Amino acid sequence: MTEPKRIAMEVSIAISEAVRQCDADVISAYPITPQTHVVEHLAEIAAQGHLDCEFISVESEHSALSACIGSSAVGARTFTATASQGLALMVEIMYIASALRMPIVMAVANRALSAPINIWCDHSDAMLARDTGWIQYFVENGQEAYDMTLCSFRIAEDNRVMLPITLNFDGFTVSHVVESLVMLTDEQVREFLPPFAPLYRLDPKNPVSMGPVGIPEIYTEARKAHDEAILASRAVIDEVWADFGKRFGRHYQAVEHYRTEGAQTLLVGMGGLTESMRGAVDSLRDKGKKVGLIRLRLFRPFPHEDLRKALGDAGTVIVFDRCLSTGGPGGPVASEIRSALYNLPKRPAIVSFIGALGGRDVRTSQFAELIERSEAIAASGSIPDYEMVGVRE
Amino acid sequence: MKRHPTWKEFPLGCVVTTPGSAVLFETGDWRSFYPRTDEDKCIACGVCWVFCPDNSRRKVPRKVKRPGAMYADYFDFNFKYCKGCGICAAECPSCAITMIEEREK
């Protein structure tokens, strides 16, 4: 086998190219920074005839996702993309898409929510959509964004799953960066991704009704069925990622370990910043400190058991969130990890930091400082619920 | 008691595979007011029949004598589905329909 060709490509463009290779039938999206390049490039691809698809221009994100539900319901492979306020506008329809079991794939270039208006990255938008019943994962770089786009259609459309997916990638710091990556050939993608064959589709020859009313005697069981479906999707996610690794040599897991051997202190992060966190772990390991990084790739379904295994034996766990649950218990990831570990007989001290909001930089050296400071916080025995880092007092 | 399905028995996304099955959903038991027609005032115009959102005002193929007309259609209610929304009473041009509380039936 010849070595695959490494190319330089903007990450947003790489996602669009992956969607073309997946042969999407319908794309409906509304442009919003920093996601715009994804749909802009797809519109170009479609206009040039490189993808035989229906590109539906709409007047809002609410309509974009509504159009996607319609197209997914007739059995068309469907893609959309958004960010921030656009995702917020979609939320109402997101609940419907997942409950109707429409395997739509949506790329979200994560961006802060207004006000104050801010176009830069944090994870507030994804956390707003946390309970919508979509599978959610966070990628770190361009290669992963490309690979995960390919995997997303296969996971979502698997008849054992039939759920929509949001693929979260950091706005600007991932979306707009030109990265070195390896693409698959169209032939390889065709072999990896079977055609979409839904169990039910809207078809006048075989009429069905989708989206009926759920009276009190029905609604609870409907929600239970949805919850069980997303929990059961985990097995398929693992299976598809394992198959991707076997075929193409790039391996993905729900929870990723970096230099965690014998680590007393573990830093937990999500999204593109984990690359800087690796640098911090490296510099502290060089000084002989027993620290490691746990990267959370899969956020929904939440990998409780993996995290209990990964974090249960640590002395201190530091969770870095790029989202503030205003007036709440701390960062959303930190509070979920706290609740995942709470019933363990022996549990680590958990320090919740919130930062890198609205595109604020957190450097490798700052992560190293946070790790060192956390050890002191944990040793003090008085751990605050959370701390917002880098705030000017 | 009607047996409802367990969560495991739900089809994917609660899809309904039997066309026209809404007929099995008897919305009449939601009713707290029922419509009563004063046959002397009814001019058999059919406005109630047109406006009824549940098709529970029915045109019955029986001709009866009406004021201003020798014979006209007769309308009755299908109480299996009538929710008692009162649209027929509100729309009736001759105020022939009155909404009566169920307990006064």
Interface residues (C-beta under 8 A of the other chain):
Chain A: A99 L100 R101 M102 M162 L199 Y200 P207 V208 S209 M210 G211 P212 G214 E217 I218 E221 A222 K224 A225 E228
Chain B: H4 P5 T6 W7 K8 F10 P11 L12 G13 C14 V15 V16 T17 P19 S21
